[in-house]
Amino acid sequence: MEGFIATGLIGISLGSQYTLLALGFTLIFGILGVVNFAHGGFYVMGGYVAYYCSAVLGLPYVVALLIALAATFVLGWLFEVLILERVIDDHQATLMVTMGFYLVLATGILVIFGAESPEFSFPISGVWRVGDVYFPYANMVVLGACLAAIVFVFWLVYRTNVGRSLRAMAEDRTVASALGMPTKILFPFAFALATGLAGLTGALVTPILALAPHVGDPVLAFSFLTVILGGLGSVTGATIAAFIVGLIEAYAAVYLGGSKGALTLFVLVLVILVIRPQGLMGKEVRRA
Amino acid sequence: MISGLGRLFCGTLLASAALSASAFACELKIGSPAVLSGPAAQWGMALRGALEFVAKETVEEKRLVVNGETCTVSVVAIDSKYTAEGAASAMNSLAAEGIKVIVGAVGSPEVTGMKPIATRNRMVAMVNSFAKDAIGPQWPNVFHIGPGPSGWAGPIIDKGLELYKFDTVSIVAPNDQGGTDIAGVNAEIFKQKGVTPTEEYYQRGTTNFAPIVTRMLAAKPGAVDLASSPAGDAGIIVKQLRQAGFTGPIFRLGGPGTEEIGRVAGGYNVLQDFLWFEPIAMDDNTKALEEKHIALMGKPRPENADFFRWVYAARMMVKAAQAAQSVDDAQKIADAMRTLPVDDENIGAGHWIGQKFFGINQEMSYPFAIGVIQAGEQQPYVRAEAANEG
C-alpha cells in the first residue's frame, strides 16, 4: 500500500510538470494554430538561464527563476513578432520555422555551455518520509509552484478580459479582429506566455533532474503526446491528460518495469485516440 | 580570343598541378563516428579530444614517415548520436570522403551500425563497445580498444564485496543493445561471485527515474549497478536512489564518467559509496600525458577518462600506419596492427586478447584501475592488472 501511495505521489509530481509544459503547447496551438516544435528549446533555455543566474552569478534561486521566466517570455515575444508572424498562415512554414529555431537554441546552448551537464542543484534538499512513502522537499516545492502556475493560467484564460480575448481569437481570429481585439499584441502575448511557462518549468525541473542541451527532446515528445491526448487547443483537456500521462507513466513503470511501462503508456494513449480521435476534450473540427 | 584561350589553358594546367600535388601529399585521415550530442556526449568528446591530440602530437613530433615523407594527420569527427543509424550515416559520409582509417565509435548501438559499413568499404577500425559481439571473425579488420565488463567487472565486484556486505544487486540499464549486453554480462559475473542479480531496463530518453527507482527498491537490493547507463541518466538515478533512502553501495560497471555523475547527482557526498571502472591506473606517466596535452593543445584534457584509452587506440593506429608504410591501405594497416605489441609510452604495456570471448584475437588489454568513493570521499585508485585469457 505504501508503495502504491509513493507511486501516486510520483505520478502527481510528473503530471504537474507535464501540465505546465502542455498548457503552453496547447495555448499556442489553440490561439495561433501553430504546433510549436521549439517548445523544448524554451524549456532548456529556462534551465540554463536559471543555472547561469544562480550558480554562476550567485543570485538567489527565486530571482534566477523570475529571470528565466522573463528571458523566455521576451524571447518568445520577439520570435513571434519578428519571425513567426511573417509565416503564420502557412502551416508547413510554421513547422519548419519552429523546428529550426529549436535547433538554433539547442546548438547555441551546446556551443556556449558545452555538452556536459553542469552542477545545478535545487537549493532545498531533504526528504519527507513516513514508512516507505517519501517525497523530496524539492519536489514538493516544484509541485506547489507548478500548481500555482496552473491556477494562474486558468485564472488568466477563464477569468480575465485578456483570457476572454484569447479564447475569442482561438474561436475565430477574423471575427475577433473585426470586433477590435488587438491581435498584434495578443498573439505575441499568448506565444510569450507559453514560452515563459516552458522556461519556468525548465528552471524549476532541471535542478531536480538534470540540465543538458538535449533535455528538450523528450520534453517536446511528452508535451506533444499530452496535448494530442487532451485534444489540441484545449487547456482543460491538456491538464487532465497531463495528469493521466504522469500517473500511468509512474504506475506502469513501477508495476510493469521501465520498458513495459513506456509501452503501456503509448498503447493506452493509442486506444484512447482510436475511441476519441479528437482527444479527451478536443473539438472535432478546429475553426480558427 | 586566342590570348584568352591561352590564359584559360595555362590556368587549367596550373590548377591541375596544384591538385595533383595535394593529392599525393602524405596525409593520414582518421575518421570518427563520435557521439557529440545527447547524454553520452561526454564519451564522444573524450574520443574526439584524444584524436585531435594524437594528430597534433604525430605531426609535431614527425611520428609518421611514409616512404621518406613526413605525413600529416587530420581528424574528421561526425556526430553519431549514440545510435546505430547515426553511426551508419556518419560512416557512409566518411567512406564518401575516401577515409579508410577509423577510430571510434564509443557505444554498442553505434558499433553495431558501423561495422558492416567498415567491412563493405574496406576500412580498418578501432572501436569501443561492451557488446557481446563488439568484434568477431566476420569483421576481420575491426579491433577493440579494450575489454568490456567480462574483463574487469570481476575484480571491481571483489573490491565491493571486500568493502561492503551485500548478497543481492539491482542492475539498471537502457533497454537497447548498449544496455542489455552489458547488464547481462554484469549479472553473470555477480552470480559467479555469489550475489543474486535482478535486471531493470528503461527506455532511452527517460528523464525522471523515480518510478524505476521505486520498482528497483521494492526488491530491497543490497547494492545497485548502473551498468552502461549514460552519465547524465546515471546521475539522476543515483540522486533519486539516495532520496528514496537507498544506502547501499552503487557500482558503475559500464565505463567512466564519475565526475559528471557526481555533478548531476549533487556531489560526491550524494554518491556516498561508489565503485567504478577507471580505464587506466593514474601514475606519473599518465600525469605526464595530461601535461603534454596542456602543452600541445593549450587546454586540459577532456574530462572523461576514456580519453586515455582513445589516445592508446589512436597511437596504435598511427604506429600501424607507420609499420605498414601506408596511410590509406586498410588491409596493410590491419595486418601491421596484428604484429605490433600492445604498448603505449604513457599508459603501459599489455597484450592482445579476445580469442576466447569474441573468437578473434584483436582486443587490446592493458592495466586498469578501480575507482572508489567511500562515505563521500574519493579514495586512491586501486591498480588492477591487464585481463588475460592465457
Interface residues (C-beta under 8 A of the other chain):
Chain A: G3 A6 T7 I10 G11 S13 L14 L110 A115 E116 S117 P118 E119 S121 S125 V127 R129 Y134 P136 L209 A210 A212 P213 H214 V215 D217 P218 V219 A221 E249 A250 Y251 A252 A253 V254 Y255 G257 G258 S259 G261 A262
Chain B: L36 S37 G38 P39 A41 Q42 G44 M45 N175 E200 Y201 Y202 Q203 G205 T206 T207 N208 A210 P211 I212 T214 R215 A218 A231 G232 G235 I236 Q243 A244 G245 E260 R263 V264 G266 G267 E303
